[in-house]
Amino acid sequence: MNPGVRSVIRSVVLATAVLVGVGGGPTFARDHDDARRAVEAGEIRPLAEILNVVKGKLPGDVVGVKLEREAGTWMYEFRVVDRKGRVFEIHVNAKSGEVERTKEK
């Protein structure tokens, strides 16, 4: 895929990805307002800032992202596709920017 097209797709995905989630597991940010409030309260760092921190640590292109609270800690969950087409789920601490775990899907 053309790098310019990939960049546009990535921007659209990231701009709309911090949205809704439900269930008995992690608590997901219900909407952009939840994410904004968490940033304003200093609970998390902005997504763009986190991406700058972790971009060299990711094994491919980000194709999706969620913001969720796991055991009281806000985490960004990135979906990443590498050059071989493998999909990875990468959990990053939303406050520190540390990669907590990586799992191939």
VENWO-V456417 format. One record per backbone hydrogen bond with DSSP energy under -0.5 kcal/mol. NH is the residue of the N-H (numbers start at 1). CO is the residue of the C=O. Records with the same first field share a line. If there is no record, write none. Layout:
NH->CO  CO
This chain:
6->2
7->3
8->4
9->5
10->6
11->7
12->8
13->9
14->10
15->11
16->12  13
17->13
19->17
27->69
28->26
29->67
35->31
36->32
37->33
38->34
39->35
40->36
41->37
42->39
43->38
44->38
45->94
50->46
51->47
52->48
53->49
54->50
55->51
57->54
58->54  55
61->81
63->79
64->79
66->77
68->66  75
69->27
70->68  73
71->69
73->70
75->68
76->92
77->66  75
78->76  90
79->64
80->78  88
81->61
82->86
85->82
88->80
89->103
90->78  88
91->89  101
92->76  90
93->98
94->74
97->93
100->91  98
101->91
103->89
105->87
